[in-house]
Structure formats: C-alpha cells, structure tokens
Amino acid sequence: TAIIMMFELTQTINIIPPLMAACVVSTLVTTYLERDSIYTMKLTRRGINLFEEEEHNVLKNLYVHDIIDREPETLPASANFETVVERVLNSDSQEFFIVNDQRELLGVIYLRELTRMLVEQEVLRPLVIAEDMSESGPPTLTEDDDLDIAMQMFSAGRGEQVAVVDAENSLKLVGSIHKKDVLQT
C-alpha cells in the first residue's frame, strides 16, 4: 500500500525500487520483533494462537473407553463344537472371544476360520472344544488406549473387533471395540 501511495503522490518511477527495499526491510524487522501483526494481535488477545501446531490425527484425542462394547460375544473355553456352531448361527458377530470361568481371555474364534472347520465337522464334533478352535494371543487394547492405536490394529489385523482388557490384569476381558464404531467417531 505504501509503495502505491508514494508512486501516486510523486508520479516518479525512480522512487519504487528504494521504496520496495525499505518496505521489505521494515516488514522483516517488525516480524522479527513482534510475531503478531495488527490483524492477528486481536485474535491472540482472545486466546487464539494461529502459529500453534495442532494434532491433525483426531483419533489420538479419542479413547477406547468412549466406544467400548461391554457385552462382547463370548464363549466358554469348554463349549463343544455343536454349541459353538449354534452360537455362531444365532449371532451377527464375526468374532467370538473365548474366556474361562474367571472371564480371562484365552483366544478368539474368527467366523471365516470356523467355516473352514465346518467341512470336517463330522470328524471334529466329538474331538474339539471352543478353546481348541480358537486362535490364542489375540491383539488387545486397554480402555485408556487412543483410537489411533485401535485403528492401526484393525488395519494390521484380520478381524472387525478387538478385545479390550483390564489395564491391571491383561487377561481379564472387559469388552471389545468394533471397527465400524471407530470409523463412525
């Protein structure tokens, strides 16, 4: 603005280069001395910092305890093959957590793995129980973990659910979270 005004007042083109240099130097000096301009100073007084780095990953600010399902599909470790199949047929879930009498997580049965076993159901029916069919050591979260960690597990894992265990007892199942719930938050 100063450059245009001075040119209009003097109608001399020779004044523009030194005026441009003076404007650039003055802008650099004021920026060095005061980070805020007259336009951003009012926002700073209101507590809005335009130069503050914000976390762009929203999932790091949301936690498992916000979306936990306290009643996940569970099966007792001693359930026979017929009980497992019947439970799977009457449920919409894709994963079933295998627990013992103390509600400690022993493993997980994935629906797609169970469908492969159905081919050999005549042989397996009298021999196996739920614990035998389960995959041990499933990925787990605690209620204090953020949803970014949960989403990383979903992208690396095979299931649509992750078990949530107690923070003090890593075997005690307290619930689960569903991938669709993480995506909807």
Secondary structure, DSSP 8 states (H G I E B T S, - for coil): -HHHHHHHHH--GGGHHHHHHHHHHHHHHHHHH-SS-TTTHHHHHTT--TTS-----GGGG-BGGGT-BSS--EEETT-BHHHHHHHHHT---SEEEEE-TT-BEEEEEEHHHHHHHHTTHHHHTTT-BHHHHSEES--EE-TTSBHHHHHHHHHHSS-SEEEEE-SS-TTBEEEEEEHHHHHH-
